[in-house]
Amino acid sequence: MSVIEAGPGPPRLSWFKTTSPRECAISSHLDTSPRLIPAQQEPVDPVRSGVSLAAVLIWAVPALTAAGLAGWRLTGASLWADELATWGAVRLSWAQLWQLSGTVDAVVAPYYAALKAWCTLAGTGSAALRLPSALAIVGATVVVTALGRRIGGVPAGLVAGLLFALVPATSRYGQEARPYALAMFFAVLAVLCLVRLVEAPGVLRAIGYAASVAATGLLHPLGGLLMVAGHATAIGCLQLRVDSRNRRSAVLWLGAAFAGSVPALVLAWWGTRQSAQISWIPLATVDSLQGLPQNVFASAAVGGILLVLAVLGTGRSLAAVVLAGAGFVPPALLLIVGTQTPLWVGRYVMIAIGPLAVLGGLGALRAGKVPATLVIVLALLFSWPVQLEFRTSSGHAEDSAKIASVIGPRYRAGDVVVFPDTHPSIPWAARDIYERYLPAPRPPDVLRVAAPRTSGRLLARECPGAACLGTPPRIWVIRVDNSTDPLKDMTPAKRRRIGEHYRTVQSWKFPLLGVTLMERSEV
């Protein structure tokens, strides 16, 4: 039967499959105006009509776009410091991983455990480490498409799914061996569960919502708690309406949200004892607000377009209120908190991209299908240079693989390698780059007496005062910065021992990687 929808703008005609003349279909759009139901139309055979093909394309185009971008040069970028931390963690025994979680990286422990189980089967190559994130982004795109279709119809689902897939940050973190992509999937799934809960409250729907919230919190506790805060804002706004359905959904939501938030709360409490993990984060400022589109979406242009469209896509329907809370509250709240506590990092609020993409799709379609198509084209054009950059060797900000081309052909027997003892944010990365990307034969790590991530320590232990250095003819210094002083961040004893007897011969500088060759001075 055909349905003429009354509301803002010209009348819209929608098509629904029916089984009885008395049945009607109510389009769940942004407004809640009444609909006029005309007479029944004969059912159309979906197999013979080609409708099924169109339906397949609606789902397939966004999903295939996301899969293509996530899989395209999946291993092109070198593993950067955080991914190297993942690589190091999944190679530990279960006992060592548990011990490490007690001192560092507690909030990432569930992700490490899940990925370790996966790597038992898939190995620890770059593709294996990143594949779960790529699959999660494809899954998140499907859920975003479903949300858009549920709220605004087939065109809204298509536009929302494509916008989400084309945001550079989604494929960027879909190619990263960290929990953000998985958290995005469960976060947008939680939004879908919440929309279903407020539209038709039920215990089973509340259980599904609680499970999605719990999974999000296990993967990213801060993101999970920010997400629940956004949902709470939406539920609170809905209580201002006189509707008994809203009261029941609020009661069910409260219980489900509390139960689902327990894992995030436990991990957050555990993580507060490891505050050194976030000590590198500066306080948020006005510049942080101005840089939000770039920091969250990985493209100021695409992020700006999406935010404007999301504002235009807001409305008063139950689903629109939920989307607004889930999309706008987490980044706004973290920015506010970040002015007092060092927490503001763009990737921590990527759980908001999904609902913002749905609102963006709705906003684009308010201007018509042609403008919405132009928006997709613009998103593709603006994101393309960023997509290309992300797939270079230094696409994840650290050109780790370059170490092999520098040291490999220049290595001589008798050479040794040394590392700084600390770094403001990624002190483990230099040794991990050496272990991961420099094949044998290579200079030995003569100062190390205990490997990284053993006995609950993140960093390797070295012999005191560099006493085991010996008198090698040449020393390779590997850093994760481009400091002009190769001995910066070393203990005074190590610095003195090397500085007094060795001079710099040559240095190589790459993104977040510095390699210096030093030779023993003639006495």
Phi and psi in degrees as a GROMACS rama.xvg file:
@    title "Ramachandran Plot"
@    xaxis  label "Phi"
@    yaxis  label "Psi"
@TYPE xy
-96.9997  146.048  SER-2
-126.315  123.118  VAL-3
-93.1998  118.048  ILE-4
-95.4673  126.014  GLU-5
-96.1957  141.025  ALA-6
169.671  -166.824  GLY-7
-60.0683  136.297  PRO-8
88.0793  -174.201  GLY-9
-69.3531  157.152  PRO-10
-59.3706  148.768  PRO-11
-120.268  143.611  ARG-12
-110.742  123.858  LEU-13
-119.562  155.893  SER-14
-120.762  135.894  TRP-15
-136.734  144.572  PHE-16
-78.9969  133.68  LYS-17
-127.419  162.161  THR-18
-125.238  -9.01567  THR-19
-148.513  145.884  SER-20
-61.4222  -23.3908  PRO-21
-91.2352  -9.42689  ARG-22
-80.6737  150.308  GLU-23
-135.337  159.509  CYS-24
-115.71  130.285  ALA-25
-107.227  115.419  ILE-26
-71.5916  127.951  SER-27
-91.8003  84.0302  SER-28
-105.579  -171.763  HIS-29
-70.3343  -29.5371  LEU-30
-96.3386  166.772  ASP-31
-117.912  26.2006  THR-32
-69.3337  155.258  SER-33
-67.8564  153.089  PRO-34
-111.397  146.825  ARG-35
-99.875  128.486  LEU-36
-107.947  107.95  ILE-37
-82.2413  -170.802  PRO-38
-68.0743  161.741  ALA-39
-70.0533  147.102  GLN-40
-112.806  149.999  GLN-41
-59.577  135.798  GLU-42
-60.0269  146.892  PRO-43
-105.58  135.152  VAL-44
-69.7181  111.591  ASP-45
-66.3028  -25.7581  PRO-46
-72.4305  -42.3507  VAL-47
-84.8464  -20.8044  ARG-48
-84.3201  -17.421  SER-49
88.2489  -2.65606  GLY-50
-62.2408  -37.8086  VAL-51
-62.5473  -37.9695  SER-52
-63.9748  -42.3477  LEU-53
-62.1109  -41.6306  ALA-54
-62.8195  -40.9113  ALA-55
-62.0142  -42.3449  VAL-56
-64.6663  -38.1903  LEU-57
-58.2157  -41.6631  ILE-58
-79.9453  -36.1452  TRP-59
-75.3455  -37.7222  ALA-60
-60.7129  -52.4734  VAL-61
-63.0042  -42.4192  PRO-62
-64.4704  -42.8468  ALA-63
-68.4095  -34.1738  LEU-64
-62.5183  -46.252  THR-65
-63.7493  -42.7801  ALA-66
-65.045  -40.4857  ALA-67
-63.2017  -43.7303  GLY-68
-71.1621  -39.3428  LEU-69
-70.0363  -33.5697  ALA-70
-89.2633  -17.2439  GLY-71
-67.946  117.09  TRP-72
48.8967  53.2849  ARG-73
-57.7954  -33.1689  LEU-74
-106.12  14.4308  THR-75
-64.0009  -43.4765  GLY-76
-83.5926  140.36  ALA-77
-63.963  151.237  SER-78
-62.3658  130.313  LEU-79
-98.702  -177.799  TRP-80
-51.544  -49.0216  ALA-81
-65.6368  -37.9182  ASP-82
-68.7859  -34.6197  GLU-83
-64.9448  -33.6432  LEU-84
-63.0956  -40.2324  ALA-85
-62.8804  -47.973  THR-86
-57.0255  -43.3106  TRP-87
-66.1635  -37.5279  GLY-88
-70.5615  -42.2983  ALA-89
-72.97  -12.0166  VAL-90
-88.4232  -5.96707  ARG-91
-77.2194  161.736  LEU-92
-72.19  164.248  SER-93
-61.1904  -37.9812  TRP-94
-65.8313  -42.4873  ALA-95
-65.9559  -38.4719  GLN-96
-64.4973  -41.7716  LEU-97
-63.9365  -41.888  TRP-98
-64.6009  -41.3365  GLN-99
-64.3952  -39.1798  LEU-100
-64.0321  -22.4807  SER-101
-74.6141  -15.6731  GLY-102
-118.336  -35.3704  THR-103
-142.428  158.009  VAL-104
59.6536  30.659  ASP-105
-60.8451  -39.3287  ALA-106
-68.7863  -17.3012  VAL-107
-101.769  -0.315106  VAL-108
-57.3214  -44.105  ALA-109
-60.4564  -39.1172  PRO-110
-65.645  -43.9921  TYR-111
-59.0869  -42.7174  TYR-112
-63.8758  -45.0266  ALA-113
-64.1182  -42.7156  ALA-114
-71.1707  -32.6181  LEU-115
-62.3338  -42.4594  LYS-116
-61.6443  -41.7256  ALA-117
-63.6166  -43.9667  TRP-118
-69.7939  -20.448  CYS-119
-58.6569  -33.4255  THR-120
-94.2026  -39.7703  LEU-121
-96.4344  -14.174  ALA-122
88.9134  -178.147  GLY-123
-117.399  25.3487  THR-124
-68.0384  164.529  GLY-125
-59.5315  -41.726  SER-126
-63.9363  -43.2098  ALA-127
-64.6254  -40.0287  ALA-128
-65.6234  -35.0047  LEU-129
-93.6936  -18.3309  ARG-130
-58.9334  -41.8863  LEU-131
-57.6071  -36.9174  PRO-132
-67.4241  -40.021  SER-133
-62.439  -43.956  ALA-134
-65.0583  -36.4309  LEU-135
-64.0113  -38.9631  ALA-136
-66.1505  -39.3641  ILE-137
-62.5957  -44.5558  VAL-138
-62.0626  -41.0813  GLY-139
-63.5286  -37.3287  ALA-140
-63.5887  -40.2155  THR-141
-62.4399  -42.3057  VAL-142
-67.5503  -40.7255  VAL-143
-60.2811  -43.3495  VAL-144
-60.428  -43.0917  THR-145
-63.3705  -40.3989  ALA-146
-62.9971  -47.8226  LEU-147
-61.1985  -42.1015  GLY-148
-65.4717  -39.3175  ARG-149
-65.276  -36.8971  ARG-150
-91.0729  -40.8741  ILE-151
-123.367  7.45537  GLY-152
93.1421  179.436  GLY-153
-57.2089  -47.8291  VAL-154
-59.4828  -40.1146  PRO-155
-64.0575  -39.1246  ALA-156
-62.8457  -42.352  GLY-157
-64.9441  -47.1637  LEU-158
-66.7103  -43.1588  VAL-159
-61.8064  -45.8373  ALA-160
-62.2565  -40.8712  GLY-161
-69.2434  -40.8267  LEU-162
-59.868  -44.9364  LEU-163
-61.8087  -45.4127  PHE-164
-65.4623  -31.9906  ALA-165
-86.2095  -13.5712  LEU-166
-60.7548  121.47  VAL-167
-55.387  -33.3936  PRO-168
-64.0524  -30.6047  ALA-169
-67.6144  -47.6625  THR-170
-74.7792  -28.5802  SER-171
-60.4044  -47.8347  ARG-172
-85.6544  -9.984  TYR-173
-75.0497  -8.39268  GLY-174
-118.091  29.0442  GLN-175
-127.077  134.973  GLU-176
-82.3406  63.1781  ALA-177
-141.763  170.626  ARG-178
-82.3926  -0.590819  PRO-179
-63.3006  -42.8315  TYR-180
-64.8961  -41.604  ALA-181
-64.3599  -39.774  LEU-182
-64.221  -37.847  ALA-183
-61.9576  -40.877  MET-184
-61.0632  -51.0978  PHE-185
-70.5399  -28.3846  PHE-186
-67.2274  -45.357  ALA-187
-72.1525  -28.2932  VAL-188
-66.1907  -38.0232  LEU-189
-63.5584  -37.222  ALA-190
-63.616  -44.1528  VAL-191
-60.8707  -42.9537  LEU-192
-63.1845  -37.7975  CYS-193
-69.7215  -39.3306  LEU-194
-59.7488  -44.3644  VAL-195
-64.9411  -35.5677  ARG-196
-67.7965  -43.48  LEU-197
-74.5916  -26.3979  VAL-198
-78.0658  -34.3468  GLU-199
-148.943  84.3675  ALA-200
-56.5207  136.756  PRO-201
-164.864  153.067  GLY-202
-64.7771  -43.4636  VAL-203
-62.4432  -38.4588  LEU-204
-67.2927  -35.6067  ARG-205
-66.4309  -38.0995  ALA-206
-64.916  -42.7594  ILE-207
-60.981  -40.2458  GLY-208
-64.1158  -45.9603  TYR-209
-60.2144  -40.4598  ALA-210
-64.6622  -40.6113  ALA-211
-66.3748  -40.8628  SER-212
-63.6209  -42.8552  VAL-213
-62.3904  -43.1806  ALA-214
-63.8079  -40.7395  ALA-215
-62.0717  -45.4181  THR-216
-65.6712  -34.3866  GLY-217
-66.2713  -34.9228  LEU-218
-83.6695  -34.1968  LEU-219
-151.945  91.1939  HIS-220
-56.2257  -45.8494  PRO-221
-64.023  -46.1649  LEU-222
-60.8537  -39.3656  GLY-223
-63.7422  -41.9731  GLY-224
-70.0823  -38.1691  LEU-225
-63.5295  -38.7708  LEU-226
-61.46  -45.9534  MET-227
-63.1731  -35.9877  VAL-228
-62.2307  -40.1692  ALA-229
-64.4669  -41.4099  GLY-230
-64.9478  -39.165  HIS-231
-62.5067  -39.6984  ALA-232
-60.8419  -43.3125  THR-233
-64.3365  -45.1363  ALA-234
-62.7718  -40.1544  ILE-235
-61.9445  -41.2989  GLY-236
-64.0291  -37.3476  CYS-237
-68.4515  -23.8254  LEU-238
-72.3455  -13.1679  GLN-239
-74.6438  -11.0181  LEU-240
-93.2577  147.027  ARG-241
-86.4673  92.0759  VAL-242
-155.466  117.282  ASP-243
-62.1742  -28.1377  SER-244
-62.4354  -37.8815  ARG-245
-66.1149  -35.0428  ASN-246
-64.7991  -45.6015  ARG-247
-66.514  -42.2443  ARG-248
-64.0891  -33.4749  SER-249
-65.7456  -42.2763  ALA-250
-63.9568  -46.5758  VAL-251
-64.2489  -40.3437  LEU-252
-62.7961  -42.4674  TRP-253
-58.48  -47.0703  LEU-254
-65.6123  -43.0506  GLY-255
-67.5883  -40.6918  ALA-256
-65.3442  -40.9561  ALA-257
-64.0111  -48.2579  PHE-258
-62.593  -43.1074  ALA-259
-69.6987  -24.1469  GLY-260
-84.8163  -11.0294  SER-261
-56.9667  -48.5383  VAL-262
-58.0567  -42.2285  PRO-263
-64.9915  -40.5322  ALA-264
-64.319  -41.7749  LEU-265
-64.4142  -46.5936  VAL-266
-66.0175  -37.7306  LEU-267
-64.4091  -42.0981  ALA-268
-62.6768  -43.3739  TRP-269
-62.057  -40.6169  TRP-270
-71.365  -23.1799  GLY-271
-63.5222  -21.9528  THR-272
-81.0945  -2.67195  ARG-273
-124.294  45.044  GLN-274
-63.4515  -15.7199  SER-275
-61.621  -21.5541  ALA-276
-67.2629  -21.4713  GLN-277
-118.679  12.9857  ILE-278
-66.9972  -16.6605  SER-279
-81.5515  -11.7681  TRP-280
-79.7272  127.921  ILE-281
-80.2671  164.631  PRO-282
-70.0251  148.575  LEU-283
-72.6711  144.56  ALA-284
-133.953  -174.394  THR-285
-60.3024  -35.2385  VAL-286
-62.1176  -33.1018  ASP-287
-63.7099  -39.8472  SER-288
-65.3124  -43.9628  LEU-289
-65.1985  -32.1472  GLN-290
-90.1636  5.62587  GLY-291
-56.5971  -48.2093  LEU-292
-57.3331  -40.1565  PRO-293
-70.1442  -44.4777  GLN-294
-70.8901  -33.8369  ASN-295
-89.1355  -43.6728  VAL-296
-100.039  -5.54985  PHE-297
67.2864  12.7239  ALA-298
-158.539  118.301  SER-299
-62.804  -38.4559  ALA-300
-67.482  -51.1398  ALA-301
-65.411  -42.0402  VAL-302
-63.2109  -41.9002  GLY-303
-63.2619  -43.7719  GLY-304
-60.6541  -45.7091  ILE-305
-65.3041  -39.6244  LEU-306
-65.6296  -42.0755  LEU-307
-62.9548  -45.8137  VAL-308
-64.3922  -36.2088  LEU-309
-64.2491  -39.5548  ALA-310
-62.68  -42.7608  VAL-311
-66.7252  -25.0683  LEU-312
-87.2765  -3.31541  GLY-313
-69.658  157.107  THR-314
-161.21  -169.228  GLY-315
-104.864  -1.67846  ARG-316
-67.2616  161.632  SER-317
-57.122  -47.3813  LEU-318
-65.1286  -39.4824  ALA-319
-64.7945  -37.3728  ALA-320
-65.4329  -42.6652  VAL-321
-61.3021  -45.0687  VAL-322
-62.4061  -41.2503  LEU-323
-63.5798  -43.7485  ALA-324
-62.8192  -43.8279  GLY-325
-71.0696  -28.2646  ALA-326
-90.8267  -40.4171  GLY-327
-95.6148  -31.9375  PHE-328
-69.0722  -47.9087  VAL-329
-54.83  -50.962  PRO-330
-65.9539  -37.6793  PRO-331
-64.6732  -43.3604  ALA-332
-65.8571  -43.3981  LEU-333
-67.4489  -34.4723  LEU-334
-62.237  -44.5505  LEU-335
-64.3168  -48.8939  ILE-336
-63.867  -35.7462  VAL-337
-66.2913  -15.7923  GLY-338
-73.5186  -19.2476  THR-339
-112.182  -29.3112  GLN-340
-127.338  134.4  THR-341
-71.1105  87.6906  PRO-342
-131.876  -14.4656  LEU-343
-73.5733  108.791  TRP-344
-138.083  130.998  VAL-345
-55.3133  -40.6326  GLY-346
-70.0981  -13.8437  ARG-347
-72.2895  -15.2881  TYR-348
-117.73  23.6879  VAL-349
-66.58  -14.2798  MET-350
-63.9501  -12.3816  ILE-351
-89.4048  -12.1784  ALA-352
-65.1191  -39.7659  ILE-353
-57.8227  -58.3027  GLY-354
-61.793  -33.7535  PRO-355
-65.6722  -35.4468  LEU-356
-65.757  -37.9504  ALA-357
-65.1218  -47.0788  VAL-358
-61.3754  -38.3919  LEU-359
-62.5277  -39.8734  GLY-360
-63.2191  -41.8431  GLY-361
-65.3601  -41.1486  LEU-362
-65.2109  -40.3026  GLY-363
-64.1061  -39.5811  ALA-364
-74.2134  -16.8807  LEU-365
-64.0169  -25.3666  ARG-366
-88.725  -8.84755  ALA-367
117.876  166.74  GLY-368
-70.898  -35.353  LYS-369
-65.9763  -49.5073  VAL-370
-59.6945  -36.703  PRO-371
-63.3049  -39.3454  ALA-372
-63.7372  -40.759  THR-373
-63.4025  -35.9007  LEU-374
-61.7775  -43.9369  VAL-375
-61.2949  -42.6618  ILE-376
-63.1048  -43.4543  VAL-377
-62.8709  -42.9619  LEU-378
-59.9432  -40.6013  ALA-379
-65.4454  -44.8804  LEU-380
-64.8926  -43.5148  LEU-381
-71.6915  -31.5434  PHE-382
-83.6118  -22.3742  SER-383
-58.6919  -48.7009  TRP-384
-59.3562  -36.1365  PRO-385
-68.19  -41.2526  VAL-386
-60.092  -41.3219  GLN-387
-63.3303  -43.5801  LEU-388
-63.2932  -39.6607  GLU-389
-62.8503  -20.8967  PHE-390
-101.559  9.53394  ARG-391
-82.3896  171.763  THR-392
-59.0827  -33.8496  SER-393
-100.448  21.3853  SER-394
-62.5094  -22.6218  GLY-395
-103.195  26.6423  HIS-396
80.6668  -5.23011  ALA-397
-136.616  120.762  GLU-398
-92.2056  63.3691  ASP-399
-60.0298  -37.9032  SER-400
-66.4197  -17.5615  ALA-401
-65.3041  -17.4513  LYS-402
-60.4353  -34.8828  ILE-403
-66.6923  -38.7533  ALA-404
-74.1424  -19.0679  SER-405
-87.961  -55.7381  VAL-406
-82.1356  -38.1847  ILE-407
-49.4126  -58.8971  GLY-408
-74.301  -11.0746  PRO-409
-106.735  -1.29214  ARG-410
-66.8177  137.693  TYR-411
-126.055  148.718  ARG-412
-58.5299  135.271  ALA-413
100.532  -16.2465  GLY-414
-66.3908  150.728  ASP-415
-132.157  167.832  VAL-416
-125.329  143.173  VAL-417
-134.19  162.047  VAL-418
-134.532  154.438  PHE-419
-61.7355  158.908  PRO-420
-89.3096  -15.6012  ASP-421
-154.293  172.994  THR-422
-161.28  147.942  HIS-423
-57.9479  -30.1498  PRO-424
-136.971  -31.7965  SER-425
-131.109  62.1761  ILE-426
-67.3398  -19.5194  PRO-427
-81.8066  -18.3725  TRP-428
-67.7049  -37.4324  ALA-429
-60.8373  -46.0954  ALA-430
-67.8428  -36.1806  ARG-431
-65.6891  -38.4321  ASP-432
-61.0762  -44.057  ILE-433
-60.2035  -46.3931  TYR-434
-68.6833  -38.7164  GLU-435
-82.2162  -41.6011  ARG-436
-110.357  -5.24105  TYR-437
-110.882  102.518  LEU-438
-75.696  163.287  PRO-439
-74.3727  151.809  ALA-440
-74.2165  142.9  PRO-441
-148.339  162.446  ARG-442
-62.5731  134.393  PRO-443
-73.3952  150.541  PRO-444
-87.6963  81.4525  ASP-445
-72.9146  -22.3224  VAL-446
-83.5181  -17.5734  LEU-447
-74.9107  129.975  ARG-448
-115.474  -14.665  VAL-449
-145.998  135.073  ALA-450
-67.8295  157.668  ALA-451
-61.4462  152.393  PRO-452
64.0384  32.7102  ARG-453
-118.345  151.143  THR-454
55.7702  30.459  SER-455
77.6591  6.2595  GLY-456
-99.8007  133.917  ARG-457
-72.2809  -41.5641  LEU-458
-94.7719  156.661  LEU-459
-68.7015  155.125  ALA-460
-99.8622  138.252  ARG-461
-116.015  159.396  GLU-462
-65.3058  139.838  CYS-463
-60.2699  137.687  PRO-464
65.0943  17.3432  GLY-465
56.5513  34.1471  ALA-466
-65.1502  -25.661  ALA-467
-93.4165  15.0986  CYS-468
-67.5048  -38.0598  LEU-469
75.9501  -153.336  GLY-470
-129.741  61.4497  THR-471
-67.2039  151.568  PRO-472
-69.7896  -30.5441  PRO-473
-140.739  147.214  ARG-474
-126.576  131.909  ILE-475
-99.2396  125.019  TRP-476
-106.383  122.804  VAL-477
-111.853  125.258  ILE-478
-126.973  167.242  ARG-479
-116.394  40.1052  VAL-480
-154.659  -177.416  ASP-481
-115.739  38.6946  ASN-482
-61.1895  141.48  SER-483
-74.1585  -15.7007  THR-484
-103.005  105.604  ASP-485
-65.7966  -18.3913  PRO-486
-97.9923  7.13004  LEU-487
-61.0685  145.401  LYS-488
69.2484  18.2612  ASP-489
-99.2948  155.889  MET-490
-62.7205  152.972  THR-491
-55.3289  -39.8402  PRO-492
-66.6149  -43.0238  ALA-493
-66.41  -42.7852  LYS-494
-61.0665  -43.2517  ARG-495
-67.5774  -41.8297  ARG-496
-63.6894  -39.7225  ARG-497
-80.6367  -44.3684  ILE-498
-63.8816  -31.1756  GLY-499
-77.1475  -21.7756  GLU-500
-121.481  -3.6516  HIS-501
-132.548  149.314  TYR-502
-125.709  152.111  ARG-503
-74.8447  130.937  THR-504
-101.93  -44.8431  VAL-505
-158.411  149.718  GLN-506
-131.546  147.835  SER-507
-126.567  133.565  TRP-508
-125.432  129.093  LYS-509
-136.12  169.494  PHE-510
-56.245  119.411  PRO-511
52.3675  33.5223  LEU-512
-152.943  123.587  LEU-513
-128.027  131.93  GLY-514
-124.449  128.347  VAL-515
-127.292  133.883  THR-516
-103.153  125.859  LEU-517
-120.461  141.198  MET-518
-115.857  150.429  GLU-519
-69.0285  132.23  ARG-520
-74.5414  143.093  SER-521
-76.8767  132.419  GLU-522
